[in-house]
Every structure is written in C-alpha cells, then in structure tokens.
Amino acid sequence: MDDTTARRMIEDHFAASSVSVAGGGPLDDIVRASEIYAEDAVLEWPQGGERIRGRANIIGFRSAYPARQEFEVHRITGCHDLWVNEYTIRYDDHPVSVVGIMEFRDGKVIRERIYFGEPWEPPVWRAQWVELMEPEERSATA
C-alpha cells in the first residue's frame, strides 16, 4: 500500500468517525469508519489498560458509545505501515487531545494504540524558558 492510499484511508476513517448523538451514530457511518480495520485488528488504550479484539467488537463498542463525539484531525504523518495521528476528540463538547498510532498490514489497520492527554496549567518555575501557546495553536498543525 502506498502512502497516498494510507493517508486517504485515515482521512476517510476520521471523517466517518464523528457521531452526533449519544448512544452511537448511524450504524452505516460506524461501519464505514471501521472499514480501515482488519477482521482481527486490535485497538488499545494503554492508559486505561483496555484492549478490543476484532473489527466486529470495535463496531459494537462504537455503536454503544454513550457520548456524542466529534473528531478534529490536526496531523497525519507516517509512511509504509506505521502512521501517527494527532487529533482532538470532543466528548459532548469536552475536548481531549489524542495521539493514535496505526500499524497496517495488507492494506488494513492491524493494531491501533490511542493515548489521551488532558490540558494542564504550566508551573510558574519554568516560565523563564517557555513560551505560552495561544489556545488555537495547541491543536494546530505545525
């Protein structure tokens, strides 16, 4: 699979991933967003110690999700079979910064690990070395 195809698949995945209602979005959108995964794909959240095995279970999980979700992709970078995605997920309008790592094999994602980061107030002691970013810069593509 070439890099252009991988990037297009990832963009399509995120375009179909936003669900506008709690309890999952239209099943067609969830299925379309899940087409990127191999049948035996593994989706992991290391910070919570959770793992989902199989595309059918990924679809089931996303169909039952209890919050409205909106995805804003900031950066997609990678090559060959390894891609990193930086994005914001808004859960019922609460933004969370996310980095996801997708590993492809035979044109499908076989493993995705998703890491979440909440914003924090920077400590005063390091102010002499840092430059504060404007809120819109925090999620902008470099």
N, C-alpha and C positions, 0 to 999 in steps of 0.2 A: 504494500500500500504506500502510495507516495504522500508527501507531507501536505499537499493541497487537499487531497481526499480526507486525510485525518482531520485537518483543521475544519473543513466543511462539515464533517460528521459531528464534531464537538460543538460547532456553532448551532447546528440543527438540534442537537440534544438539549442545549440550554434554551433555545427558542421555544421548544415544546414543553420545557420543564416547569414553567411558571403556572401555578394553579391559583385561580382567582377565588375559589371558595374553600372553606374548611371542609374536611372530610374527603379531600382529593378533588381533582379537577375532572373534566370529561375523560373517560377511560381511553378514548381514542388518542388524546394528547399524551397521556401517561404511557400508553403502549408505544406511541411514536418516539417519545423521549427515551424509552428503554430499548429501542432497536439497536442502539450503539453497543449493547452488552452481548457477550457470548452467552449461550444457554447455561454454561457452568460458571459464569462470572462471579467474582467475589467483591463485595462492597464493604469497606471497613471504615469505622470511626475509632481510631486508636485512643483518643482522649476519653471516650466512653467505654472502651473495651468491647465494642459490639461489632458483629460481622453478619452479613446476609449472604447466603449462598444461593446462586441461581437466579436467572432473569425472572422466572415466574414469581419468586419471593420478593424481588425488587419491585415488580409491578404491584404485587399485593400490598406491600408496605406503603408505596407511594399513593395507592388508591385510597388507603385508610387514613392518611396523614391528617391530623386534627387541626392544622393551622393553614391559613392562606399563605402561599409562598410566591415571591417574585424574585427572579434571578437577574442580576446585572453583571455581565461579564466585563472585566477590566483588561484582562490579558490572557492570551493563549500562546504558549511557547513550547517548543519541543521539536523533535524530529524522530524519524523512524518509528519505533514502537513505544516511545516514552514521551508523554505530554504533561505539562503543568498548567493548570487553570487557576487564575486569580479572579475572584468574584465576590459579590455581596449577595447574601440571601436576606430578604426581608420576610420575617415571620410575623404575619399580622401587623405589618409596618415597623417591626423592630429589626434594625439592620445588624447583621453579623458578617464580619469579614471571614472569607473562606479561601483555603488553598486546597485544590484537589489534584492528585497525581493519578493519571490514567496510563495503564500499561496495556498495549494492544498485542494481539496475536491473530494472524489470519484475518485482518480487517475488522476485528471486534475487540471491545474492551474486555480483558480477562480479569483485571484487578483494578479497583479504584480505592484509594485511601483519601479520606477527606478530613482536613484539620480546620478547626474553628478558632477564631480569635476575637475576643471582646475588646473594645477600646478601653483605655485606662488614662488616668491623669498622670503626666510625667512628673517625676520627682524634681524638686527645686535644685538639689545638689548638682545636677548635671547641666543646668541651664547655660553655663558659660561655653559649652561645647556643642550644643544642639541648636537647631533652627526648627521652630514650630511650623508644622504644615497647616495650611488652611483646610477646613473640613472637606471641601471638594477635591483637594489634592490627595487626600488619604486613600481614595479609591481610584484615582486617575491612572491611566496608563502612562508609564514613563517614556 
